[in-house]
């Protein structure tokens, strides 16, 4: 028997926990389940409103006294690579892209562990074991792909991205890469290649996750032309990133009930016909 979403998805709020991007701040998320016959329509609709997917959950930051986390996406038609990005493309021309079904492998997990140990040893995913990794990759109720990047000269797996295919673009759910090639800009290369994937497929956007003004961890996203951020219920073109200030006023975030009331939902009943 197939499970269906209720006609109106139920939204919940997580308990506050330390923010990974801003010191002395607490993070809170608004989330809902992603499952059933209307999962694709719900994912498309909420992704366009700043939500992100993690396995079978859609979430969006909803901190009580901070609104610094801004959902970011690249308008493919407005993107032009910079000189440094052109060098990255050239530097990684020996890499072969390989798209597979969302199925975890030992090679992926080994690369994932090396990436975390080198770049995020104290992060929230540092203790993720092979079973949790497999769940992250495989537990998806929508159309997802694992994009692998292989060095054609050595045969080594050097990069991976879990990618969702949306109605209006591709969403980079999570990417990781070898720490052994710091000069190659592999993280940026994976984004640049996803821009090409979207362009080839005729999809207008590449969803990058969240950008936080003033966060060194997020600074690379602001270097892509055509970037848009979701502010005040709509997508806006990125202006000079240095002019953005993290919004940390106690009245930055609307009450939860008001946030939920302003979420536009697809016609769940019609999508199941």
VMD Tcl script that draws the C-alpha trace (Angstrom):
set ca {
  {0.00 0.00 0.00}
  {1.47 3.40 -0.99}
  {1.60 6.17 1.58}
  {0.31 9.58 0.58}
  {0.99 13.00 2.00}
  {-1.91 14.68 3.76}
  {-3.60 17.35 1.65}
  {-1.84 19.94 3.82}
  {1.73 18.98 4.86}
  {2.47 19.37 8.56}
  {5.35 21.70 9.52}
  {7.46 21.43 12.65}
  {10.36 23.29 14.28}
  {13.57 21.75 15.57}
  {15.00 22.50 18.99}
  {17.68 25.22 18.96}
  {21.28 24.09 18.62}
  {24.63 25.88 18.08}
  {24.89 27.52 14.67}
  {27.73 26.11 12.50}
  {28.23 29.44 10.70}
  {27.93 32.21 13.29}
  {29.41 32.07 16.77}
  {27.19 32.71 19.78}
  {24.09 32.02 17.69}
  {21.53 29.25 17.98}
  {20.14 27.51 14.91}
  {16.53 26.42 14.45}
  {14.85 24.85 11.40}
  {11.32 24.68 10.03}
  {10.74 21.29 8.41}
  {8.20 18.90 6.92}
  {8.19 15.29 5.73}
  {8.84 14.49 2.07}
  {7.09 11.28 1.08}
  {4.25 9.80 -0.92}
  {2.96 10.31 -4.45}
  {3.20 14.11 -4.32}
  {6.80 14.23 -3.08}
  {8.19 15.58 -6.35}
  {5.67 18.43 -6.56}
  {6.22 19.36 -2.91}
  {9.99 19.29 -3.30}
  {9.85 21.49 -6.41}
  {7.52 24.00 -4.77}
  {9.39 24.31 -1.46}
  {12.84 24.34 -3.08}
  {11.71 27.44 -4.96}
  {10.86 28.96 -1.55}
  {14.25 28.45 0.06}
  {13.86 24.91 1.43}
  {16.50 22.19 1.13}
  {16.21 18.39 1.15}
  {17.89 16.02 3.59}
  {16.79 12.42 2.90}
  {13.00 12.48 3.32}
  {12.80 15.87 5.01}
  {12.54 19.40 3.63}
  {13.86 22.17 5.88}
  {14.54 25.90 5.99}
  {16.33 27.99 8.64}
  {13.89 29.62 11.03}
  {16.03 31.00 13.83}
  {14.30 33.00 16.55}
  {16.59 36.05 16.41}
  {18.60 35.71 13.19}
  {17.88 35.61 9.45}
  {21.44 35.40 8.11}
  {21.14 32.11 6.19}
  {19.99 32.91 2.66}
  {19.08 30.24 0.13}
  {21.22 30.70 -3.00}
  {20.93 29.62 -6.62}
  {22.65 30.43 -9.91}
  {20.67 31.75 -12.85}
  {22.32 29.72 -15.61}
  {21.44 32.24 -18.32}
  {23.16 35.03 -16.38}
  {26.32 33.09 -15.54}
  {29.66 33.93 -17.17}
  {32.79 32.24 -15.83}
  {35.47 34.49 -14.38}
  {39.13 34.19 -15.37}
  {39.87 32.09 -12.29}
  {36.87 29.83 -12.98}
  {38.05 29.34 -16.57}
  {41.41 28.25 -15.17}
  {39.64 25.76 -12.89}
  {37.77 24.29 -15.86}
  {41.01 23.95 -17.80}
  {42.87 22.48 -14.83}
  {40.25 19.73 -14.44}
  {39.75 18.85 -18.11}
  {41.08 15.33 -17.42}
  {38.11 14.60 -15.15}
  {35.28 12.44 -16.45}
  {31.73 12.98 -15.21}
  {29.76 9.82 -14.42}
  {26.07 9.97 -13.41}
  {24.68 7.01 -11.46}
  {21.59 6.07 -9.49}
  {21.60 7.12 -5.81}
  {23.46 4.08 -4.53}
  {26.34 4.37 -2.04}
  {29.66 2.62 -2.71}
  {32.77 1.90 -0.64}
  {34.84 4.22 -2.86}
  {32.41 7.06 -2.23}
  {32.48 6.52 1.52}
  {36.30 6.33 1.61}
  {36.47 9.66 -0.26}
  {33.79 11.14 2.00}
  {35.80 10.18 5.12}
  {39.02 11.68 3.75}
  {37.15 14.86 2.85}
  {35.59 15.22 6.32}
  {38.81 14.41 8.16}
  {40.63 17.09 6.19}
  {38.00 19.85 5.88}
  {35.31 19.32 8.55}
  {36.83 17.18 11.30}
  {34.84 19.03 13.99}
  {31.61 19.40 11.96}
  {28.22 17.85 12.56}
  {28.85 15.02 10.08}
  {32.28 14.05 11.42}
  {30.97 10.92 13.16}
  {28.84 9.67 10.25}
  {29.39 5.94 9.73}
  {28.98 3.94 6.53}
  {25.32 3.14 7.25}
  {24.42 6.79 7.86}
  {26.31 7.71 4.70}
  {24.33 5.15 2.73}
  {21.09 6.58 4.12}
  {22.12 10.10 3.08}
  {22.73 8.93 -0.48}
  {19.98 6.37 -0.95}
  {16.98 7.62 1.06}
  {15.40 9.90 -1.53}
  {11.73 9.89 -2.58}
  {12.41 12.03 -5.64}
  {14.54 11.93 -8.78}
  {18.15 12.04 -7.56}
  {21.52 11.22 -9.08}
  {25.03 10.68 -7.79}
  {27.46 12.60 -10.00}
  {30.97 11.14 -9.77}
  {34.16 12.75 -11.08}
  {36.92 10.35 -12.09}
  {40.48 11.18 -13.11}
  {40.83 9.60 -16.54}
  {44.61 9.36 -16.18}
  {44.62 7.44 -12.89}
  {41.08 6.06 -12.64}
  {40.74 7.61 -9.16}
  {37.42 8.89 -7.84}
  {38.17 12.50 -6.90}
  {34.73 14.09 -6.44}
  {31.09 13.23 -5.76}
  {27.86 15.22 -5.63}
  {24.42 14.02 -4.57}
  {22.16 15.93 -6.95}
  {18.38 16.31 -7.10}
  {16.66 16.99 -10.40}
  {13.97 19.64 -9.93}
  {11.38 20.99 -12.32}
  {13.37 24.21 -12.72}
  {16.93 23.12 -12.11}
  {19.38 20.88 -10.31}
  {19.95 21.02 -6.58}
  {23.38 20.20 -5.18}
  {22.36 18.39 -1.99}
  {25.89 17.55 -0.83}
  {29.29 17.38 -2.50}
  {32.72 16.20 -1.39}
  {36.09 15.70 -3.03}
  {39.65 14.61 -2.46}
  {41.75 16.88 -0.21}
  {44.89 15.82 -2.08}
  {44.45 18.33 -4.94}
  {44.01 21.72 -3.22}
  {45.19 23.73 -6.25}
  {42.59 22.21 -8.57}
  {39.58 23.95 -7.02}
  {37.51 20.76 -7.14}
  {34.61 22.19 -5.12}
  {34.25 25.06 -7.57}
  {34.70 22.69 -10.51}
  {31.75 20.58 -9.35}
  {29.56 23.70 -9.27}
  {30.80 24.80 -12.69}
  {30.02 21.36 -14.09}
  {26.51 21.45 -12.61}
  {25.95 24.75 -14.40}
  {26.84 22.93 -17.60}
  {24.56 20.01 -16.67}
  {21.63 22.41 -16.14}
  {22.39 24.33 -19.33}
  {22.52 21.15 -21.41}
  {19.23 19.93 -19.90}
  {17.52 23.28 -20.51}
  {17.05 23.90 -16.78}
  {17.35 27.51 -15.60}
  {18.83 27.16 -12.11}
  {21.51 25.47 -10.02}
  {20.54 25.44 -6.34}
  {23.59 25.72 -4.05}
  {22.15 25.56 -0.55}
  {22.65 28.45 1.86}
  {24.90 31.49 1.78}
  {25.69 33.40 4.97}
  {27.04 36.97 4.67}
  {30.35 37.28 6.48}
  {30.91 33.52 6.80}
  {34.32 32.47 5.39}
  {32.94 28.95 4.81}
  {30.34 30.35 2.41}
  {32.38 33.01 0.64}
  {33.03 30.93 -2.49}
  {29.34 30.95 -3.48}
  {29.29 34.72 -3.87}
  {32.02 34.48 -6.54}
  {29.62 32.97 -9.11}
  {27.97 35.45 -11.45}
  {24.22 35.08 -11.88}
  {23.79 34.32 -8.19}
  {20.38 34.94 -6.61}
  {19.41 34.85 -2.94}
  {15.99 34.28 -1.39}
  {15.05 37.28 0.77}
  {11.65 38.44 1.96}
  {9.77 35.73 0.11}
  {11.33 36.25 -3.32}
  {14.54 35.63 -5.25}
  {16.75 38.68 -5.71}
  {19.91 39.14 -7.77}
  {23.04 39.17 -5.68}
  {24.44 42.64 -5.32}
  {27.92 43.34 -3.95}
  {28.30 40.57 -1.30}
  {30.36 42.92 0.88}
  {27.30 45.14 1.30}
  {25.27 42.33 2.88}
  {25.27 42.32 6.65}
  {24.16 39.28 8.66}
  {20.63 39.97 9.87}
  {20.64 39.26 13.61}
  {17.89 41.48 14.99}
  {15.44 39.82 17.42}
  {12.59 40.69 15.02}
  {14.38 39.34 11.92}
  {12.23 36.23 11.68}
  {8.43 36.16 11.39}
  {6.49 34.02 13.88}
  {6.30 30.35 12.90}
  {2.55 30.46 12.28}
  {3.00 33.39 9.90}
  {5.87 31.65 8.08}
  {3.79 28.52 7.54}
  {0.77 30.54 6.39}
  {2.93 32.24 3.74}
  {4.27 28.99 2.23}
  {2.74 28.32 -1.19}
  {1.86 24.64 -1.56}
  {1.14 22.67 -4.74}
  {-2.31 21.19 -5.31}
  {-1.59 17.87 -3.57}
  {-4.91 16.29 -4.54}
  {-4.52 17.11 -8.25}
  {-0.92 15.80 -8.32}
  {-2.13 12.35 -7.28}
  {-4.72 11.99 -10.06}
}
mol new
graphics top color blue
foreach p $ca { graphics top sphere $p radius 0.5 }
foreach p [lrange $ca 0 end-1] q [lrange $ca 1 end] { graphics top cylinder $p $q radius 0.2 }
display resetview
